[in-house]
């Protein structure tokens, strides 16, 4: 696997696990941390995550929780652009969680360094939009779409099917001129998967790490952890940190989290034990 991720203005060292801090700009986040219309608070949260040791900040202005409905391009831009402006010089790469090529283009022009797309650049012109930039891209697997994805997800072999989808999207990126060192893959925990599907993906995360690309895992506060622990979303810090550690042990290069400080501390212990 490439040692560095070319991420817009930055080269990210992948020799150690990277912590991606979530800055949520929606009003209907599953985790209750949405900051729609609160640009100053969102910037302050991002800066706090910088101090806590985040390596990347991920800004999202359209909810992708199960049952979520889309927002307009203008509404997404109105939420997003002031926060990009406020965090552009924070010293960390800015990732933008969006599916809209117009939003991708505007965000990259404003200083974003990575596109985190739950549809893996399947929207018409999304692939070309990223290809002509220097931005990195995270390609995620999702069965269905957010409004209905959890209705009745089915797979014959979830690990093989998700891996095949991601391999196909990686090939499309390469054909469009996006180099390996700009690509991250994400199995899409919670996106059209049952508890059993999610657990199978986590157990076999090495299958994705074996694709020789950095793997991003987002399990923080998700319903899978609630199903396992019985805890509501506001009480899933410990299970989220545990899930992040397990993901790293199974091959994840990047963990996307709400609780940056707790995750950094846990990873520091893991790295000390492993002698890294």
SETORLO-770817 format. One record per residue: residue number from 1; y, z, x of N, C-alpha, C in turn. Coordinates in pm, whole numbers, padded with zeros to 5 digits, always signed. Layout:
BEGIN
<rec NUM, <Y, Z, X>, <Y, Z, X>, <Y, Z, X>>
...
***
This chain:
BEGIN
<rec 1, <-00120, +00000, +00084>, <+00000, +00000, +00000>, <+00125, +00000, +00088>>
<rec 2, <+00228, -00071, +00045>, <+00353, -00073, +00120>, <+00407, +00069, +00135>>
<rec 3, <+00462, +00098, +00251>, <+00513, +00232, +00280>, <+00647, +00258, +00214>>
<rec 4, <+00724, +00151, +00192>, <+00857, +00165, +00135>, <+00869, +00083, +00007>>
<rec 5, <+00944, +00138, -00088>, <+00979, +00065, -00210>, <+01122, +00018, -00195>>
<rec 6, <+01142, -00114, -00200>, <+01277, -00169, -00198>, <+01336, -00152, -00337>>
<rec 7, <+01438, -00070, -00346>, <+01490, -00027, -00476>, <+01641, -00044, -00477>>
<rec 8, <+01685, -00169, -00503>, <+01828, -00196, -00506>, <+01893, -00162, -00373>>
<rec 9, <+01985, -00065, -00377>, <+02060, -00024, -00258>, <+01980, +00063, -00162>>
<rec 10, <+01857, +00100, -00202>, <+01781, +00201, -00129>, <+01643, +00150, -00087>>
<rec 11, <+01592, +00210, +00020>, <+01451, +00199, +00055>, <+01390, +00336, +00034>>
<rec 12, <+01290, +00345, -00054>, <+01228, +00474, -00086>, <+01102, +00491, -00003>>
<rec 13, <+01097, +00600, +00072>, <+00981, +00632, +00156>, <+00868, +00685, +00068>>
<rec 14, <+00758, +00613, +00063>, <+00646, +00650, -00023>, <+00538, +00729, +00050>>
<rec 15, <+00568, +00775, +00172>, <+00469, +00852, +00245>, <+00452, +00992, +00184>>
<rec 16, <+00550, +01033, +00104>, <+00541, +01158, +00028>, <+00570, +01128, -00119>>
<rec 17, <+00514, +01210, -00210>, <+00537, +01184, -00353>, <+00685, +01197, -00390>>
<rec 18, <+00728, +01109, -00476>, <+00867, +01104, -00520>, <+00881, +01161, -00661>>
<rec 19, <+00987, +01240, -00680>, <+01013, +01301, -00811>, <+01126, +01226, -00880>>
<rec 20, <+01096, +01172, -00996>, <+01194, +01100, -01077>, <+01241, +01193, -01189>>
<rec 21, <+01369, +01226, -01188>, <+01424, +01315, -01290>, <+01471, +01238, -01412>>
<rec 22, <+01439, +01288, -01530>, <+01470, +01221, -01656>, <+01606, +01265, -01708>>
<rec 23, <+01696, +01168, -01729>, <+01825, +01193, -01793>, <+01824, +01114, -01923>>
<rec 24, <+01812, +01186, -02033>, <+01788, +01124, -02164>, <+01917, +01112, -02242>>
<rec 25, <+01952, +00988, -02277>, <+02079, +00962, -02345>, <+02061, +00926, -02492>>
<rec 26, <+01946, +00961, -02548>, <+01919, +00930, -02688>, <+01951, +01050, -02777>>
<rec 27, <+01938, +01029, -02908>, <+01958, +01140, -03003>, <+01828, +01182, -03071>>
<rec 28, <+01716, +01120, -03032>, <+01589, +01152, -03099>, <+01475, +01163, -02999>>
<rec 29, <+01504, +01224, -02884>, <+01401, +01243, -02782>, <+01291, +01336, -02833>>
<rec 30, <+01165, +01305, -02799>, <+01054, +01392, -02839>, <+01068, +01529, -02775>>
<rec 31, <+01133, +01536, -02660>, <+01142, +01663, -02587>, <+01267, +01743, -02621>>
<rec 32, <+01351, +01688, -02709>, <+01468, +01763, -02755>, <+01580, +01772, -02654>>
<rec 33, <+01579, +01684, -02552>, <+01681, +01694, -02447>, <+01778, +01577, -02450>>
<rec 34, <+01787, +01508, -02562>, <+01873, +01391, -02571>, <+02020, +01426, -02562>>
<rec 35, <+02098, +01342, -02491>, <+02240, +01368, -02469>, <+02324, +01250, -02516>>
<rec 36, <+02288, +01192, -02628>, <+02365, +01078, -02680>, <+02511, +01118, -02700>>
<rec 37, <+02601, +01032, -02650>, <+02743, +01056, -02669>, <+02799, +01169, -02585>>
<rec 38, <+02720, +01220, -02491>, <+02764, +01332, -02407>, <+02759, +01288, -02260>>
<rec 39, <+02838, +01188, -02228>, <+02831, +01130, -02094>, <+02858, +01233, -01986>>
<rec 40, <+02957, +01318, -02006>, <+02989, +01418, -01904>, <+02873, +01513, -01882>>
<rec 41, <+02809, +01556, -01991>, <+02693, +01645, -01979>, <+02575, +01575, -01912>>
<rec 42, <+02558, +01447, -01943>, <+02449, +01371, -01882>, <+02472, +01355, -01732>>
<rec 43, <+02595, +01327, -01692>, <+02627, +01317, -01549>, <+02603, +01451, -01482>>
<rec 44, <+02645, +01559, -01546>, <+02624, +01692, -01489>, <+02476, +01723, -01474>>
<rec 45, <+02396, +01681, -01573>, <+02251, +01703, -01563>, <+02193, +01624, -01447>>
<rec 46, <+02236, +01500, -01431>, <+02189, +01419, -01320>, <+02225, +01480, -01186>>
<rec 47, <+02348, +01529, -01173>, <+02390, +01592, -01047>, <+02313, +01720, -01021>>
<rec 48, <+02280, +01793, -01126>, <+02198, +01913, -01110>, <+02059, +01876, -01058>>
<rec 49, <+02004, +01767, -01108>, <+01873, +01721, -01061>, <+01879, +01677, -00915>>
<rec 50, <+01991, +01620, -00874>, <+02010, +01586, -00733>, <+01999, +01713, -00649>>
<rec 51, <+02068, +01819, -00692>, <+02066, +01946, -00619>, <+01927, +02008, -00619>>
<rec 52, <+01851, +01986, -00726>, <+01717, +02043, -00737>, <+01613, +01967, -00655>>
<rec 53, <+01653, +01853, -00601>, <+01563, +01780, -00512>, <+01499, +01656, -00568>>
<rec 54, <+01554, +01600, -00676>, <+01502, +01473, -00727>, <+01520, +01364, -00622>>
<rec 55, <+01432, +01265, -00628>, <+01443, +01149, -00538>, <+01499, +01026, -00610>>
<rec 56, <+01481, +01020, -00741>, <+01526, +00908, -00825>, <+01572, +00969, -00958>>
<rec 57, <+01672, +00908, -01021>, <+01712, +00948, -01156>, <+01680, +00834, -01252>>
<rec 58, <+01620, +00867, -01366>, <+01582, +00767, -01465>, <+01665, +00788, -01591>>
<rec 59, <+01751, +00691, -01623>, <+01841, +00701, -01737>, <+01786, +00616, -01851>>
<rec 60, <+01772, +00676, -01969>, <+01723, +00604, -02084>, <+01810, +00627, -02206>>
<rec 61, <+01852, +00518, -02272>, <+01943, +00529, -02385>, <+01883, +00480, -02516>>
<rec 62, <+01753, +00446, -02513>, <+01682, +00408, -02636>, <+01548, +00481, -02637>>
<rec 63, <+01525, +00558, -02741>, <+01403, +00638, -02748>, <+01279, +00548, -02757>>
<rec 64, <+01174, +00588, -02685>, <+01045, +00518, -02694>, <+00936, +00614, -02740>>
<rec 65, <+00976, +00728, -02800>, <+00876, +00822, -02851>, <+00798, +00757, -02964>>
<rec 66, <+00677, +00806, -02994>, <+00602, +00753, -03108>, <+00684, +00760, -03237>>
<rec 67, <+00691, +00647, -03307>, <+00767, +00640, -03431>, <+00912, +00603, -03414>>
<rec 68, <+00958, +00586, -03291>, <+01099, +00556, -03267>, <+01135, +00418, -03318>>
<rec 69, <+01260, +00404, -03363>, <+01311, +00274, -03407>, <+01409, +00222, -03302>>
<rec 70, <+01418, +00090, -03287>, <+01507, +00033, -03185>, <+01654, +00061, -03214>>
<rec 71, <+01736, +00055, -03110>, <+01881, +00061, -03125>, <+01939, -00072, -03081>>
<rec 72, <+02062, -00099, -03120>, <+02125, -00226, -03085>, <+02158, -00229, -02936>>
<rec 73, <+02176, -00351, -02887>, <+02214, -00367, -02747>, <+02345, -00296, -02719>>
<rec 74, <+02443, -00311, -02807>, <+02573, -00250, -02782>, <+02567, -00098, -02784>>
<rec 75, <+02488, -00043, -02877>, <+02473, +00103, -02882>, <+02410, +00155, -02753>>
<rec 76, <+02309, +00082, -02704>, <+02244, +00124, -02580>, <+02341, +00118, -02463>>
<rec 77, <+02418, +00011, -02454>, <+02515, -00002, -02346>, <+02624, +00105, -02355>>
<rec 78, <+02668, +00135, -02475>, <+02773, +00236, -02492>, <+02727, +00373, -02444>>
<rec 79, <+02600, +00403, -02464>, <+02546, +00531, -02417>, <+02525, +00531, -02266>>
<rec 80, <+02486, +00417, -02214>, <+02437, +00409, -02076>, <+02545, +00389, -01972>>
<rec 81, <+02638, +00300, -01996>, <+02729, +00256, -01890>, <+02816, +00368, -01833>>
<rec 82, <+02872, +00457, -01916>, <+02953, +00565, -01856>, <+02872, +00657, -01764>>
<rec 83, <+02743, +00671, -01793>, <+02659, +00760, -01712>, <+02622, +00691, -01581>>
<rec 84, <+02595, +00560, -01587>, <+02572, +00486, -01462>, <+02696, +00499, -01373>>
<rec 85, <+02813, +00481, -01432>, <+02937, +00491, -01356>, <+02951, +00630, -01293>>
<rec 86, <+02916, +00733, -01370>, <+02932, +00869, -01321>, <+02832, +00909, -01215>>
<rec 87, <+02716, +00842, -01211>, <+02610, +00879, -01117>, <+02587, +00776, -01007>>
<rec 88, <+02660, +00667, -01013>, <+02637, +00556, -00920>, <+02645, +00600, -00773>>
<rec 89, <+02732, +00695, -00744>, <+02752, +00739, -00606>, <+02690, +00876, -00579>>
<rec 90, <+02587, +00911, -00655>, <+02525, +01044, -00638>, <+02432, +01050, -00517>>
<rec 91, <+02403, +00937, -00455>, <+02318, +00935, -00338>, <+02173, +00907, -00365>>
<rec 92, <+02135, +00890, -00491>, <+01997, +00859, -00528>, <+01991, +00726, -00601>>
<rec 93, <+01876, +00659, -00596>, <+01857, +00538, -00676>, <+01863, +00572, -00826>>
<rec 94, <+01922, +00482, -00903>, <+01928, +00496, -01048>, <+01831, +00398, -01111>>
<rec 95, <+01737, +00451, -01188>, <+01642, +00370, -01265>, <+01690, +00366, -01410>>
<rec 96, <+01676, +00251, -01472>, <+01720, +00235, -01611>, <+01600, +00202, -01698>>
<rec 97, <+01577, +00286, -01796>, <+01464, +00274, -01888>, <+01507, +00188, -02006>>
<rec 98, <+01476, +00059, -02002>, <+01518, -00033, -02108>, <+01422, -00150, -02119>>
<rec 99, <+01423, -00215, -02236>, <+01342, -00335, -02257>, <+01429, -00458, -02277>>
<rec 100, <+01561, -00441, -02283>, <+01652, -00550, -02317>, <+01707, -00617, -02192>>
<rec 101, <+01685, -00748, -02176>, <+01737, -00818, -02058>, <+01888, -00806, -02043>>
<rec 102, <+01961, -00806, -02153>, <+02107, -00795, -02145>, <+02148, -00659, -02088>>
<rec 103, <+02076, -00555, -02127>, <+02104, -00422, -02075>, <+02063, -00414, -01928>>
<rec 104, <+01949, -00473, -01894>, <+01906, -00477, -01754>, <+02014, -00541, -01669>>
<rec 105, <+02064, -00655, -01713>, <+02162, -00731, -01634>, <+02290, -00649, -01615>>
<rec 106, <+02340, -00591, -01724>, <+02464, -00513, -01716>, <+02446, -00390, -01628>>
<rec 107, <+02330, -00326, -01639>, <+02305, -00206, -01560>, <+02295, -00238, -01411>>
<rec 108, <+02228, -00346, -01378>, <+02215, -00386, -01237>, <+02352, -00420, -01179>>
<rec 109, <+02433, -00491, -01254>, <+02568, -00524, -01209>, <+02653, -00399, -01189>>
<rec 110, <+02625, -00294, -01269>, <+02701, -00170, -01261>, <+02652, -00078, -01150>>
<rec 111, <+02538, -00112, -01087>, <+02491, -00032, -00976>, <+02352, +00025, -00989>>
<rec 112, <+02279, -00011, -01095>, <+02142, +00039, -01110>, <+02051, -00024, -01005>>
<rec 113, <+01948, +00051, -00966>, <+01861, +00010, -00857>, <+01719, -00023, -00900>>
<rec 114, <+01682, +00012, -01023>, <+01545, -00007, -01069>, <+01546, -00025, -01220>>
<rec 115, <+01455, -00107, -01270>, <+01433, -00124, -01413>, <+01296, -00066, -01447>>
<rec 116, <+01295, +00025, -01542>, <+01172, +00091, -01587>, <+01144, +00039, -01728>>
<rec 117, <+01052, -00055, -01741>, <+01034, -00129, -01866>, <+00899, -00099, -01929>>
<rec 118, <+00900, -00037, -02047>, <+00775, -00002, -02115>, <+00700, -00125, -02165>>
<rec 119, <+00764, -00241, -02164>, <+00697, -00365, -02204>, <+00660, -00452, -02083>>
<rec 120, <+00679, -00400, -01963>, <+00639, -00469, -01839>, <+00701, -00608, -01826>>
<rec 121, <+00830, -00618, -01860>, <+00907, -00743, -01849>, <+00849, -00855, -01934>>
<rec 122, <+00797, -00821, -02051>, <+00743, -00922, -02141>, <+00847, -00982, -02235>>
<rec 123, <+00963, -00918, -02247>, <+01069, -00974, -02331>, <+01122, -01102, -02268>>
<rec 124, <+01142, -01208, -02347>, <+01192, -01333, -02290>, <+01317, -01312, -02205>>
<rec 125, <+01315, -01367, -02085>, <+01420, -01365, -01982>, <+01428, -01234, -01903>>
<rec 126, <+01348, -01133, -01940>, <+01351, -01008, -01864>, <+01301, -01029, -01721>>
<rec 127, <+01194, -01105, -01707>, <+01136, -01130, -01576>, <+01237, -01199, -01485>>
<rec 128, <+01305, -01299, -01536>, <+01402, -01373, -01456>, <+01523, -01285, -01422>>
<rec 129, <+01561, -01198, -01515>, <+01675, -01110, -01491>, <+01652, -01020, -01372>>
<rec 130, <+01533, -00964, -01363>, <+01502, -00876, -01250>, <+01477, -00958, -01124>>
<rec 131, <+01414, -01072, -01138>, <+01377, -01152, -01021>, <+01498, -01193, -00938>>
<rec 132, <+01609, -01223, -01002>, <+01726, -01271, -00928>, <+01810, -01157, -00871>>
<rec 133, <+01768, -01033, -00894>, <+01838, -00917, -00841>, <+01762, -00860, -00722>>
<rec 134, <+01810, -00747, -00671>, <+01738, -00672, -00568>, <+01673, -00547, -00625>>
<rec 135, <+01678, -00533, -00757>, <+01626, -00412, -00821>, <+01473, -00406, -00814>>
<rec 136, <+01422, -00285, -00803>, <+01279, -00263, -00820>, <+01247, -00265, -00969>>
<rec 137, <+01117, -00273, -01000>, <+01076, -00272, -01141>, <+00951, -00187, -01156>>
<rec 138, <+00947, -00109, -01263>, <+00826, -00036, -01300>, <+00766, -00105, -01422>>
<rec 139, <+00643, -00153, -01407>, <+00572, -00223, -01513>, <+00478, -00125, -01582>>
<rec 140, <+00500, -00101, -01711>, <+00419, -00002, -01782>, <+00331, -00070, -01886>>
<rec 141, <+00214, -00011, -01910>, <+00125, -00058, -02016>, <+00154, +00019, -02144>>
<rec 142, <+00159, -00055, -02253>, <+00171, +00004, -02387>, <+00088, -00080, -02484>>
<rec 143, <+00007, -00015, -02565>, <-00063, -00088, -02671>, <+00021, -00079, -02798>>
<rec 144, <+00064, -00195, -02848>, <+00149, -00196, -02968>, <+00294, -00176, -02932>>
<rec 145, <+00370, -00111, -03020>, <+00511, -00083, -02996>, <+00542, +00057, -03049>>
<rec 146, <+00654, +00118, -03006>, <+00674, +00260, -03030>, <+00659, +00305, -03176>>
<rec 147, <+00701, +00223, -03272>, <+00694, +00268, -03411>, <+00551, +00290, -03459>>
<rec 148, <+00456, +00215, -03402>, <+00319, +00220, -03455>, <+00212, +00247, -03350>>
<rec 149, <+00250, +00265, -03225>, <+00152, +00266, -03116>, <+00049, +00377, -03126>>
<rec 150, <+00083, +00487, -03192>, <-00011, +00598, -03201>, <-00089, +00600, -03333>>
<rec 151, <-00075, +00494, -03412>, <-00142, +00491, -03543>, <-00294, +00491, -03528>>
<rec 152, <-00346, +00404, -03445>, <-00491, +00397, -03427>, <-00527, +00321, -03300>>
<rec 153, <-00490, +00374, -03183>, <-00517, +00301, -03058>, <-00667, +00290, -03031>>
<rec 154, <-00711, +00169, -02990>, <-00853, +00145, -02962>, <-00868, +00064, -02834>>
<rec 155, <-00971, +00097, -02757>, <-01007, +00024, -02636>, <-01159, +00025, -02624>>
<rec 156, <-01214, -00080, -02564>, <-01355, -00077, -02526>, <-01371, +00000, -02395>>
<rec 157, <-01277, -00024, -02301>, <-01276, +00045, -02173>, <-01130, +00059, -02133>>
<rec 158, <-01070, +00175, -02161>, <-00926, +00190, -02145>, <-00881, +00168, -02001>>
<rec 159, <-00958, +00216, -01905>, <-00917, +00203, -01765>, <-00919, +00056, -01724>>
<rec 160, <-01025, -00015, -01756>, <-01037, -00156, -01719>, <-00931, -00241, -01789>>
<rec 161, <-00907, -00213, -01918>, <-00811, -00294, -01994>, <-00668, -00271, -01948>>
<rec 162, <-00632, -00146, -01920>, <-00497, -00119, -01871>, <-00479, -00179, -01731>>
<rec 163, <-00580, -00167, -01646>, <-00571, -00223, -01511>, <-00557, -00376, -01517>>
<rec 164, <-00631, -00441, -01607>, <-00624, -00586, -01619>, <-00485, -00630, -01666>>
<rec 165, <-00430, -00558, -01762>, <-00295, -00589, -01810>, <-00194, -00578, -01697>>
<rec 166, <-00199, -00468, -01623>, <-00102, -00448, -01516>, <-00119, -00553, -01406>>
<rec 167, <-00243, -00588, -01375>, <-00266, -00691, -01274>, <-00205, -00824, -01317>>
<rec 168, <-00216, -00856, -01445>, <-00159, -00979, -01499>, <-00006, -00979, -01488>>
<rec 169, <+00055, -00864, -01519>, <+00201, -00856, -01513>, <+00251, -00857, -01369>>
<rec 170, <+00176, -00796, -01278>, <+00211, -00802, -01137>, <+00207, -00947, -01088>>
<rec 171, <+00104, -01020, -01128>, <+00094, -01161, -01090>, <+00212, -01240, -01143>>
<rec 172, <+00255, -01212, -01265>, <+00371, -01281, -01322>, <+00497, -01249, -01243>>
<rec 173, <+00512, -01124, -01200>, <+00628, -01086, -01120>, <+00628, -01160, -00986>>
<rec 174, <+00514, -01164, -00921>, <+00506, -01232, -00792>, <+00538, -01380, -00807>>
<rec 175, <+00486, -01441, -00915>, <+00512, -01583, -00938>, <+00661, -01610, -00960>>
<rec 176, <+00731, -01509, -01015>, <+00874, -01524, -01039>, <+00958, -01491, -00915>>
<rec 177, <+00892, -01446, -00808>, <+00964, -01420, -00684>, <+00994, -01274, -00658>>
<rec 178, <+00934, -01183, -00734>, <+00953, -01039, -00710>, <+00847, -00993, -00610>>
<rec 179, <+00890, -00947, -00495>, <+00798, -00911, -00388>, <+00723, -00782, -00421>>
<rec 180, <+00608, -00766, -00357>, <+00525, -00646, -00374>, <+00603, -00518, -00354>>
<rec 181, <+00692, -00518, -00255>, <+00762, -00395, -00222>, <+00875, -00362, -00319>>
<rec 182, <+00882, -00436, -00430>, <+00977, -00403, -00538>, <+00905, -00364, -00667>>
<rec 183, <+00772, -00355, -00665>, <+00695, -00336, -00787>, <+00626, -00200, -00790>>
<rec 184, <+00638, -00133, -00904>, <+00568, -00007, -00933>, <+00489, -00029, -01061>>
<rec 185, <+00371, +00034, -01073>, <+00292, +00023, -01195>, <+00275, +00160, -01261>>
<rec 186, <+00265, +00159, -01394>, <+00255, +00282, -01473>, <+00151, +00260, -01583>>
<rec 187, <+00042, +00338, -01585>, <-00061, +00320, -01690>, <-00012, +00351, -01831>>
<rec 188, <+00102, +00415, -01845>, <+00159, +00437, -01977>, <+00094, +00549, -02056>>
<rec 189, <+00090, +00667, -01999>, <+00033, +00782, -02068>, <+00109, +00808, -02198>>
<rec 190, <+00034, +00817, -02308>, <+00094, +00846, -02437>, <+00145, +00725, -02512>>
<rec 191, <+00136, +00608, -02454>, <+00187, +00487, -02518>, <+00070, +00406, -02574>>
<rec 192, <+00029, +00438, -02695>, <-00085, +00371, -02756>, <-00217, +00420, -02698>>
<rec 193, <-00228, +00552, -02679>, <-00350, +00612, -02625>, <-00379, +00744, -02695>>
<rec 194, <-00506, +00771, -02719>, <-00548, +00901, -02771>, <-00558, +01000, -02655>>
<rec 195, <-00586, +01126, -02689>, <-00607, +01226, -02585>, <-00718, +01182, -02491>>
<rec 196, <-00828, +01132, -02546>, <-00940, +01087, -02463>, <-00902, +00973, -02371>>
<rec 197, <-00823, +00878, -02422>, <-00777, +00767, -02338>, <-00691, +00818, -02222>>
<rec 198, <-00598, +00909, -02253>, <-00510, +00962, -02150>, <-00588, +01036, -02041>>
<rec 199, <-00684, +01115, -02083>, <-00764, +01190, -01985>, <-00847, +01096, -01898>>
<rec 200, <-00900, +00991, -01959>, <-00977, +00893, -01881>, <-00888, +00826, -01777>>
<rec 201, <-00766, +00793, -01815>, <-00674, +00729, -01720>, <-00638, +00823, -01606>>
<rec 202, <-00618, +00950, -01637>, <-00583, +01045, -01532>, <-00700, +01068, -01437>>
<rec 203, <-00820, +01077, -01494>, <-00939, +01095, -01409>, <-00958, +00978, -01314>>
<rec 204, <-00925, +00857, -01361>, <-00949, +00736, -01283>, <-00820, +00675, -01228>>
<rec 205, <-00722, +00760, -01204>, <-00594, +00710, -01153>, <-00612, +00639, -01019>>
<rec 206, <-00718, +00674, -00947>, <-00745, +00607, -00820>, <-00766, +00457, -00839>>
<rec 207, <-00813, +00416, -00957>, <-00832, +00273, -00985>, <-00699, +00199, -00975>>
<rec 208, <-00593, +00264, -01021>, <-00460, +00201, -01017>, <-00399, +00211, -00878>>
<rec 209, <-00418, +00326, -00813>, <-00371, +00340, -00676>, <-00438, +00236, -00586>>
<rec 210, <-00561, +00198, -00620>, <-00634, +00097, -00544>, <-00579, -00043, -00558>>
<rec 211, <-00481, -00063, -00648>, <-00418, -00194, -00662>, <-00313, -00218, -00553>>
<rec 212, <-00299, -00121, -00463>, <-00210, -00134, -00347>, <-00063, -00144, -00386>>
<rec 213, <-00028, -00080, -00496>, <+00111, -00069, -00540>, <+00138, +00077, -00575>>
<rec 214, <+00263, +00123, -00562>, <+00293, +00260, -00602>, <+00268, +00281, -00751>>
<rec 215, <+00210, +00394, -00785>, <+00179, +00428, -00924>, <+00276, +00536, -00970>>
<rec 216, <+00340, +00512, -01083>, <+00427, +00611, -01147>, <+00352, +00673, -01263>>
<rec 217, <+00360, +00805, -01275>, <+00296, +00876, -01386>, <+00400, +00959, -01459>>
<rec 218, <+00406, +00942, -01592>, <+00495, +01021, -01675>, <+00415, +01100, -01777>>
<rec 219, <+00390, +01227, -01748>, <+00318, +01315, -01840>, <+00403, +01433, -01886>>
<rec 220, <+00522, +01444, -01833>, <+00606, +01561, -01854>, <+00630, +01589, -02003>>
<rec 221, <+00588, +01709, -02047>, <+00611, +01762, -02182>, <+00545, +01680, -02293>>
<rec 222, <+00461, +01586, -02262>, <+00407, +01496, -02364>, <+00305, +01564, -02454>>
<rec 223, <+00277, +01498, -02567>, <+00190, +01557, -02669>, <+00049, +01581, -02617>>
<rec 224, <+00002, +01503, -02520>, <-00129, +01528, -02460>, <-00137, +01671, -02409>>
<rec 225, <-00028, +01720, -02350>, <-00026, +01857, -02298>, <-00022, +01959, -02411>>
<rec 226, <+00045, +01924, -02520>, <+00045, +02012, -02637>, <-00092, +02021, -02700>>
<rec 227, <-00164, +01909, -02704>, <-00299, +01910, -02760>, <-00394, +01996, -02676>>
<rec 228, <-00373, +01993, -02545>, <-00460, +02070, -02456>, <-00427, +02219, -02460>>
<rec 229, <-00298, +02251, -02458>, <-00257, +02392, -02445>, <-00223, +02460, -02577>>
<rec 230, <-00193, +02379, -02680>, <-00148, +02437, -02806>, <-00003, +02480, -02805>>
<rec 231, <+00071, +02443, -02699>, <+00211, +02486, -02686>, <+00307, +02381, -02740>>
<rec 232, <+00417, +02425, -02803>, <+00520, +02329, -02846>, <+00591, +02269, -02727>>
<rec 233, <+00668, +02165, -02753>, <+00726, +02086, -02644>, <+00814, +02169, -02552>>
<rec 234, <+00882, +02269, -02603>, <+00969, +02350, -02521>, <+00897, +02448, -02432>>
<rec 235, <+00765, +02458, -02447>, <+00687, +02554, -02368>, <+00580, +02483, -02283>>
<rec 236, <+00613, +02364, -02238>, <+00515, +02286, -02162>, <+00554, +02267, -02015>>
<rec 237, <+00638, +02354, -01963>, <+00678, +02340, -01823>, <+00556, +02356, -01731>>
<rec 238, <+00478, +02463, -01753>, <+00366, +02489, -01663>, <+00262, +02377, -01669>>
<rec 239, <+00229, +02331, -01788>, <+00130, +02223, -01799>, <+00186, +02093, -01744>>
<rec 240, <+00317, +02072, -01757>, <+00377, +01950, -01701>, <+00371, +01949, -01550>>
<rec 241, <+00400, +02063, -01489>, <+00394, +02072, -01343>, <+00250, +02054, -01295>>
<rec 242, <+00156, +02115, -01367>, <+00014, +02098, -01331>, <-00027, +01952, -01340>>
<rec 243, <+00015, +01885, -01448>, <-00019, +01743, -01464>, <+00040, +01659, -01352>>
<rec 244, <+00163, +01690, -01310>, <+00225, +01616, -01200>, <+00147, +01634, -01071>>
<rec 245, <+00103, +01757, -01044>, <+00024, +01783, -00924>, <-00108, +01706, -00926>>
<rec 246, <-00175, +01710, -01041>, <-00302, +01638, -01054>, <-00282, +01489, -01035>>
<rec 247, <-00173, +01437, -01091>, <-00144, +01294, -01077>, <-00127, +01257, -00930>>
<rec 248, <-00053, +01338, -00856>, <-00032, +01311, -00714>, <-00164, +01320, -00638>>
<rec 249, <-00245, +01420, -00670>, <-00375, +01433, -00603>, <-00466, +01314, -00631>>
<rec 250, <-00445, +01249, -00746>, <-00528, +01134, -00783>, <-00464, +01001, -00744>>
<rec 251, <-00350, +01005, -00673>, <-00296, +00881, -00620>, <-00158, +00839, -00665>>
<rec 252, <-00092, +00917, -00751>, <+00043, +00880, -00796>, <+00142, +00892, -00681>>
<rec 253, <+00231, +00795, -00671>, <+00339, +00798, -00572>, <+00468, +00855, -00629>>
<rec 254, <+00486, +00840, -00761>, <+00608, +00885, -00828>, <+00568, +00960, -00955>>
<rec 255, <+00628, +01077, -00977>, <+00607, +01149, -01102>, <+00740, +01161, -01174>>
<rec 256, <+00740, +01123, -01301>, <+00862, +01123, -01383>, <+00863, +01252, -01464>>
<rec 257, <+00965, +01338, -01441>, <+00960, +01474, -01493>, <+01095, +01518, -01550>>
<rec 258, <+01085, +01617, -01641>, <+01203, +01686, -01691>, <+01242, +01803, -01599>>
<rec 259, <+01141, +01868, -01541>, <+01161, +01994, -01468>, <+01152, +01967, -01318>>
<rec 260, <+01262, +01922, -01261>, <+01262, +01877, -01122>, <+01235, +01990, -01026>>
<rec 261, <+01306, +02101, -01037>, <+01293, +02209, -00940>, <+01151, +02264, -00936>>
<rec 262, <+01093, +02289, -01052>, <+00957, +02343, -01059>, <+00856, +02245, -00999>>
<rec 263, <+00876, +02117, -01026>, <+00783, +02016, -00972>, <+00797, +02005, -00821>>
<rec 264, <+00920, +02007, -00771>, <+00939, +02000, -00625>, <+00873, +02118, -00556>>
<rec 265, <+00887, +02239, -00613>, <+00826, +02357, -00552>, <+00674, +02343, -00547>>
<rec 266, <+00615, +02298, -00657>, <+00470, +02283, -00663>, <+00422, +02178, -00563>>
<rec 267, <+00494, +02068, -00553>, <+00456, +01964, -00458>, <+00472, +02012, -00313>>
<rec 268, <+00572, +02097, -00288>, <+00589, +02150, -00153>, <+00468, +02233, -00112>>
<rec 269, <+00414, +02311, -00204>, <+00294, +02390, -00176>, <+00175, +02297, -00148>>
<rec 270, <+00160, +02195, -00234>, <+00051, +02100, -00215>, <+00060, +02032, -00079>>
<rec 271, <+00180, +01987, -00042>, <+00196, +01918, +00085>, <+00170, +02010, +00203>>
<rec 272, <+00208, +02139, +00190>, <+00180, +02234, +00297>, <+00030, +02253, +00317>>
<rec 273, <-00042, +02261, +00205>, <-00187, +02277, +00212>, <-00252, +02156, +00275>>
<rec 274, <-00199, +02038, +00241>, <-00257, +01913, +00293>, <-00208, +01881, +00433>>
<rec 275, <-00112, +01963, +00483>, <-00061, +01941, +00618>, <+00030, +01822, +00631>>
<rec 276, <+00104, +01791, +00525>, <+00194, +01675, +00528>, <+00338, +01720, +00542>>
***
